[in-house]
């Protein structure tokens, strides 16, 4: 379920949702699209600005991982496995 609109996210979830490194919350692409139409260029869930580069993204994710956030651990593992974020 999307935490913003509370509607179920269609399957496969990866095709119909987005996850952001600031809060590692998964929201539906519809809510993300509406946020962008309203000119909100930050996370639609926590309102944090998007990281400007990979180093900032890695720092955000590592901060959440250090707090033992399971969503952040999964996000980091997924990004690392697919080579999206390089570990430093």
C-alpha positions in Angstrom: 0.0 0.0 0.0 1.1 3.5 -0.8 1.5 5.5 2.5 0.3 8.7 0.9 -2.9 7.7 -1.0 -3.3 4.3 0.9 -4.2 2.5 -2.4 -2.6 -0.9 -3.1 0.4 -0.8 -5.4 -0.1 -2.9 -8.5 2.1 -5.9 -9.1 4.9 -6.1 -10.0 5.6 -3.4 -7.3 8.9 -2.4 -8.8 7.2 -1.3 -12.0 4.5 0.8 -10.3 6.4 2.3 -7.3 9.4 4.4 -6.4 11.7 4.3 -3.4 13.8 7.3 -2.3 17.1 7.1 -0.2 16.0 9.8 2.3 13.4 7.7 4.1 13.4 4.5 2.0 9.6 4.6 1.8 8.0 3.2 -1.3 5.3 5.3 -2.8 3.2 4.7 -5.9 4.2 6.4 -9.2 0.9 8.2 -9.2 1.7 10.1 -6.0 5.1 10.9 -7.2 3.7 12.2 -10.5 1.2 14.4 -8.6 3.9 15.8 -6.4 6.0 16.7 -9.5 3.0 18.3 -11.1 2.6 20.5 -8.0 6.3 21.4 -8.4 7.4 19.6 -5.3 10.9 18.6 -6.2 11.7 16.7 -3.0 10.6 13.4 -1.5 6.8 13.3 -1.5 6.7 11.4 1.8 9.3 13.1 4.1 9.9 16.3 2.1 13.7 16.0 2.2 15.5 17.3 -0.8 16.8 14.7 -3.3 20.5 14.0 -3.1 22.6 15.8 -5.7 25.1 13.0 -6.3 25.9 9.4 -5.5 28.0 10.4 -2.4 25.1 12.2 -0.8 22.7 9.3 -1.6 25.2 6.8 -0.1 25.5 9.0 3.0 21.7 9.1 3.4 21.3 5.4 3.0 24.2 4.6 5.4 22.7 6.8 8.0 19.4 4.9 7.8 21.3 1.5 7.7 23.2 2.5 10.9 19.8 2.9 12.6 19.0 -0.7 11.5 16.1 0.4 9.2 15.2 -2.8 7.3 14.0 -0.7 4.3 17.3 1.1 4.1 19.2 -2.2 4.3 17.2 -3.7 1.5 17.5 -0.5 -0.6 21.3 -0.4 -0.1 21.6 -4.1 -0.9 19.5 -3.7 -4.1 21.4 -0.7 -5.3 24.8 -2.3 -4.6 23.8 -5.6 -6.2 22.7 -3.9 -9.4 25.8 -1.6 -9.4 23.8 1.6 -9.1 25.7 2.9 -6.1 29.4 2.2 -5.7 30.5 1.3 -2.2 33.3 3.6 -0.9 
